[in-house]
Amino acid sequence: QVQMVESGGGLVQAGGSLSLSCAASGRTFSIYLMGWFRQPPGKEREFVAAITWTGDSTYYSDSVKGRFAISRDNTKNTVYLHMNSLKPEDTDVYYCGVKTSRNREYDYWGQGTQVTVSS
């Protein structure tokens, strides 16, 4: 299994920046890709960004493209989500997820971290 712990959430004003971290432990050698999702209250989890463990591919949702950047540090088994030009609609609980294979759904999830953007 892979365990993830997210951190870095908090309160920020609109237009500000915030960075999230997701530290993985356990069977990290099995990681193919790590992604960030967010979940508005009462709605399904939605994709934000993802990066392959090799770092050769990144993916972004249209709503965050150009504002958010995903990166990873394999020496620390950590993936980061750098969020800039934040908007109130970015307010959500952000979750980190892991895929162990390209063709699988996300296998493991972190506990989530709250991001609140005030107007």
C-alpha positions in Angstrom: 0.0 0.0 0.0 0.9 3.7 -0.4 0.0 6.2 2.3 -0.2 9.9 1.5 -0.3 12.9 3.8 -1.3 16.3 2.4 -0.3 19.6 4.0 -0.2 23.3 3.2 -3.8 24.2 3.0 -5.2 27.3 4.6 -6.8 30.6 4.1 -5.7 33.1 1.5 -7.1 36.2 -0.2 -8.2 36.2 -3.8 -5.2 36.7 -6.1 -2.8 35.2 -3.6 -0.8 32.0 -3.7 -0.6 28.8 -1.8 1.4 25.6 -2.1 0.2 22.1 -1.2 2.4 19.1 -0.5 1.6 15.4 -0.6 4.2 13.1 1.0 4.0 9.4 0.0 5.2 6.5 2.0 5.0 2.7 1.9 5.3 1.0 -1.5 6.3 4.2 -3.3 8.2 2.1 -5.9 4.7 1.1 -7.3 3.7 4.7 -8.0 3.0 5.5 -11.7 1.3 8.9 -11.3 0.2 11.2 -8.5 -2.7 13.7 -8.9 -4.6 16.4 -7.1 -8.3 16.5 -6.9 -10.7 18.8 -5.2 -14.2 18.2 -3.9 -16.9 20.9 -3.5 -19.5 20.2 -0.8 -22.1 17.8 -2.0 -20.4 17.3 -5.4 -18.1 14.7 -6.8 -14.4 14.9 -6.7 -12.9 16.7 -9.7 -9.5 16.5 -11.3 -7.1 19.3 -10.8 -3.6 18.2 -11.9 -1.4 15.1 -12.2 2.2 14.2 -12.8 3.8 11.0 -13.7 6.3 9.7 -11.1 9.1 10.1 -13.7 8.1 13.7 -14.2 7.9 13.4 -18.0 4.2 14.2 -18.2 1.9 16.7 -16.5 -1.9 17.2 -16.8 -4.1 20.0 -15.8 -7.8 20.8 -15.8 -8.9 23.8 -17.9 -10.0 25.6 -14.8 -6.5 25.8 -13.4 -4.2 25.7 -16.4 -1.9 28.6 -16.4 -2.5 29.3 -12.7 -1.5 26.1 -11.0 1.7 24.1 -11.4 2.4 20.5 -10.3 5.9 19.2 -9.5 7.5 16.3 -7.7 10.6 15.6 -5.7 11.3 11.9 -5.9 14.1 12.1 -3.3 11.4 13.1 -0.8 8.5 11.1 -2.3 6.6 14.3 -2.4 4.3 16.0 -5.0 3.6 19.7 -4.8 0.7 21.8 -6.2 1.7 25.5 -6.5 -1.4 27.6 -6.8 -1.3 31.2 -8.0 -3.9 33.8 -8.8 -6.3 32.0 -6.5 -10.1 32.6 -6.9 -12.9 32.1 -4.4 -14.2 29.3 -6.6 -10.9 27.4 -5.9 -12.1 27.0 -2.3 -12.4 23.2 -1.6 -10.9 20.3 0.1 -7.9 19.2 -2.0 -7.0 15.5 -2.1 -3.9 13.8 -3.3 -4.3 10.4 -5.1 -2.0 7.8 -6.5 -2.2 5.5 -9.5 -0.1 2.4 -9.6 -0.7 1.8 -13.3 -1.6 3.9 -16.3 -4.8 1.9 -16.9 -6.0 1.8 -13.4 -8.2 4.2 -11.5 -6.6 6.0 -8.5 -5.7 3.4 -6.0 -4.9 5.4 -2.9 -6.0 8.7 -1.4 -4.9 11.1 1.2 -7.1 12.6 3.9 -7.4 16.0 2.2 -6.5 19.5 3.1 -8.8 22.6 3.1 -8.1 25.5 0.9 -10.2 28.6 1.5 -9.9 31.7 -0.8 -11.6 34.8 0.5 -12.9 37.5 -1.8 
